[in-house]
Amino acid sequence: MAEKYANLKTEDKFYYYNRDKTYYTVAGTNKKNQKIYAVIAQNGKKINIYQQSEGISEAKAKALTKNSSKVKKITHVALGMYKNKRLGSKLYK
């Protein structure tokens, strides 16, 4: 789906996100050499495409979480959708 609808040329990373719904996100480069995220609903009926430059990096998300809460260890960071908005998932202990 990411190749077909987002014109994904190369894949850099894959994320699995599950909160109220499940999403699969592919980070990579499209045929125009733009860094993108393709966020795909589990049922395959919807795909959202975002420029990576519009968001923050995984490392920045981890740093913001560590600085804003009392987490001991972040075990997973993923990009997905929650209530029709982009959201990073932070599973921590």
RAFEN-V779493 format. One record per residue. N is the residue number from 1. PSI is psi in degrees with one decimal (NA if undefined). NEAR is the number of other C-alpha atoms within 8 Angstrom. Layout:
N/PSI/NEAR  N/PSI/NEAR
This chain:
1/-40.6/7  2/-37.5/10  3/-44.4/8  4/-49.7/7  5/-25.0/8  6/2.3/10  7/38.3/9  8/127.6/13  9/-45.9/9  10/144.9/7  11/131.7/10  12/-35.9/8  13/153.4/7  14/135.4/9  15/143.5/9  16/123.1/11  17/131.4/12  18/107.4/8  19/-97.9/6  20/-25.0/5  21/165.5/9  22/136.9/11  23/148.1/13  24/127.1/13  25/132.7/14  26/126.6/13  27/136.6/12  28/-160.3/13  29/134.8/14  30/-178.2/13  31/-14.7/8  32/10.3/5  33/30.8/6  34/138.1/8  35/123.0/11  36/164.2/12  37/133.2/12  38/112.4/13  39/114.8/14  40/126.5/14  41/146.1/12  42/-38.3/9  43/-5.7/5  44/7.5/8  45/-12.7/7  46/137.5/7  47/130.6/10  48/135.8/7  49/129.6/9  50/147.2/8  51/133.6/10  52/-29.2/9  53/-16.1/6  54/-14.4/6  55/-159.7/6  56/161.9/8  57/165.6/6  58/-41.8/8  59/-40.8/6  60/-40.7/8  61/-42.5/11  62/-44.3/11  63/-42.6/8  64/-39.5/8  65/-45.1/10  66/-38.4/9  67/-22.3/7  68/-1.8/6  69/174.5/6  70/50.0/6  71/147.9/9  72/-38.4/6  73/127.6/6  74/125.1/11  75/-16.1/8  76/138.4/8  77/131.7/12  78/153.7/11  79/131.8/13  80/-165.3/16  81/141.2/11  82/120.0/10  83/45.7/4  84/23.8/5  85/147.1/6  86/141.2/8  87/137.7/8  88/138.4/9  89/131.4/10  90/108.4/11  91/124.0/8  92/167.2/9  93/NA/7
